[in-house]
Amino acid sequence: MARPAKPVSVIKSESKSHRTKKELRTREQAEESLLSGVALKESKEVKNNPRAHREFLRVHKLLAGIEKSDDLYGSVINRYCLTLAECAEFEEKREHAQELMDKLETRSDEMEFTEFLKLQDNLAKQLISYDKQIQAKRKMLFDVEKENVMTIASALRSIPKTPEKKNNALKEALSG
C-alpha cells in the first residue's frame, strides 16, 4: 500500500523538496478544493453533553492542527463524540452493577440461597448486557476512527503529485 502524499504545509515546513513551485501550487490548490471552507461546528446534542463536548474540543483542536477542521467532517465528528460519551456512561453503569454484585457476595449469608442465586443471576445478566452494549459502542468508535483517518488519507492521496502537462498545440501540429 502506497504511503499517503504529504500535505503542502508539511513539505514547506521541511524546507527541502524536489518539487517545483508550480507543483507545490497545484498540490495546494488541490488540497484546498477538498475542503468546504466552513469551520467545524458542534451540534446541540454534543454541547449539552459535558463528556462529548470535551471530546469535541479535543478533536477540533487536533483537526485544526492539521488544517482539517472542516464542517465536511462535522456530522462524523459530532457522532463520534456522542458515541464516546455513551460508551463511558455504559462503562460507569457496568462498574456500578459490578459493585452491586460484590456487595451481594458479601451479604450472601444474610439471605436464602435461592434468593441469592436469583439476585446474582439478574446482576450477571445486567453485566453481560452492559458488556455487549460497550463492545458495540467500541466497535462503532473504531469504525468511525478508521474511516475518518482513511477519508483524510484518501483525500491526501487524491492530490496529484505533479501538475497536469499542457500540450503544445504548435508541436502537435508540426509532429503530425
C-alpha positions in Angstrom: 0.0 0.0 0.0 1.4 3.4 -1.0 2.2 5.9 1.6 -0.1 9.0 1.5 1.3 12.1 0.0 2.5 14.8 2.4 0.3 17.9 2.6 1.9 21.1 1.2 2.2 22.6 4.7 4.4 19.7 5.7 6.5 19.9 2.5 7.0 23.7 3.1 7.9 23.2 6.7 10.6 20.7 5.8 12.3 23.3 3.6 13.6 20.7 1.2 11.7 19.2 -1.7 12.3 18.1 -5.2 9.0 19.6 -6.3 8.8 22.8 -8.3 6.9 25.9 -7.2 4.3 25.1 -9.9 3.9 21.5 -8.5 3.5 22.9 -4.9 0.9 25.4 -6.1 -1.0 22.7 -7.9 -1.0 20.5 -4.8 -2.0 23.4 -2.6 -5.0 24.2 -4.8 -6.0 20.5 -4.9 -5.8 20.3 -1.1 -8.0 23.4 -0.7 -10.5 22.0 -3.1 -11.1 19.0 -0.8 -12.4 21.2 2.0 -15.7 23.1 2.1 -14.2 26.1 3.8 -16.8 26.0 6.6 -15.5 25.8 10.1 -16.3 22.6 12.1 -19.4 23.1 14.1 -20.5 21.4 17.3 -24.1 20.1 17.4 -26.5 20.9 20.1 -26.5 17.4 21.4 -22.7 17.5 21.8 -22.8 20.9 23.5 -25.4 19.6 26.0 -23.3 16.5 26.9 -20.2 17.5 29.0 -18.2 14.4 28.0 -19.0 14.7 24.4 -18.3 18.5 24.5 -14.8 17.9 26.0 -14.0 15.3 23.3 -15.3 17.6 20.6 -13.0 20.4 21.8 -10.0 17.9 21.9 -10.7 16.5 18.4 -11.4 20.0 17.0 -8.0 21.2 18.2 -6.3 18.2 16.7 -8.0 18.6 13.3 -7.3 22.4 13.4 -3.6 21.5 13.8 -3.6 19.6 10.6 -5.9 22.0 8.8 -8.8 19.5 8.6 -11.2 21.3 10.9 -13.8 21.5 8.3 -17.6 21.0 8.7 -17.4 18.5 5.9 -16.4 16.1 8.7 -18.8 17.7 11.2 -21.5 15.0 11.4 -19.0 12.2 11.8 -17.0 14.1 14.5 -20.2 15.0 16.4 -21.5 11.4 16.2 -18.1 10.1 17.3 -18.1 12.4 20.4 -21.6 11.4 21.4 -20.8 7.7 21.0 -17.7 8.1 23.1 -19.7 9.7 25.8 -22.4 7.0 25.6 -19.7 4.3 25.9 -18.3 6.0 29.0 -21.8 6.0 30.5 -22.3 2.3 29.9 -18.9 1.6 31.5 -20.0 3.5 34.6 -23.2 1.5 34.7 -21.2 -1.7 34.3 -18.9 -0.7 37.2 -22.0 0.1 39.4 -23.5 -3.3 38.6 -20.2 -5.0 39.5 -20.1 -3.1 42.8 -23.7 -4.4 43.5 -22.5 -7.9 42.7 -19.6 -7.6 45.1 -22.0 -6.3 47.9 -24.3 -9.2 47.2 -21.5 -11.6 47.6 -20.6 -10.2 51.0 -24.2 -10.4 52.2 -24.9 -13.8 50.8 -25.1 -15.4 54.2 -27.9 -13.0 55.2 -30.4 -14.4 52.7 -31.8 -17.6 51.4 -29.7 -19.4 48.9 -32.4 -19.4 46.2 -32.9 -15.6 46.7 -29.2 -15.1 46.5 -28.9 -17.1 43.2 -31.9 -15.2 41.7 -30.3 -11.8 42.5 -26.9 -12.9 41.3 -28.4 -14.2 38.1 -30.2 -10.9 37.4 -27.0 -8.9 38.1 -24.9 -11.2 35.9 -27.4 -10.8 33.0 -27.2 -7.0 33.5 -23.4 -7.1 33.4 -23.5 -9.1 30.2 -26.0 -6.7 28.7 -23.7 -3.8 29.6 -20.7 -5.6 28.2 -22.5 -6.2 24.9 -23.5 -2.5 24.6 -20.0 -1.4 25.5 -18.5 -3.7 22.8 -21.0 -2.4 20.2 -20.2 1.2 21.0 -16.4 0.5 20.9 -16.8 -1.1 17.5 -18.7 1.9 16.3 -16.0 4.2 17.7 -13.3 2.1 16.0 -15.1 2.2 12.7 -15.5 6.0 12.8 -11.9 6.4 13.8 -10.7 4.1 11.0 -13.0 5.7 8.4 -12.1 9.2 9.4 -8.4 8.6 9.1 -9.0 6.8 5.8 -11.0 9.6 4.5 -8.4 12.2 5.3 -5.6 9.9 4.0 -7.6 9.2 0.8 -8.1 12.9 0.4 -4.4 13.4 0.5 -3.8 10.5 -1.9 -6.2 12.1 -4.4 -3.9 15.2 -4.7 -1.9 15.0 -7.9 1.8 14.8 -7.2 2.7 16.6 -10.4 0.8 19.3 -12.3 -1.0 18.5 -15.5 1.2 18.8 -18.5 -0.3 21.1 -21.1 0.1 20.0 -24.7 1.8 22.5 -27.0 -0.6 22.9 -30.0 2.2 24.0 -32.3 4.4 21.0 -31.5 1.4 18.7 -32.1 0.6 20.3 -35.4 4.2 20.0 -36.6 4.7 16.4 -35.4 1.5 15.4 -37.3 
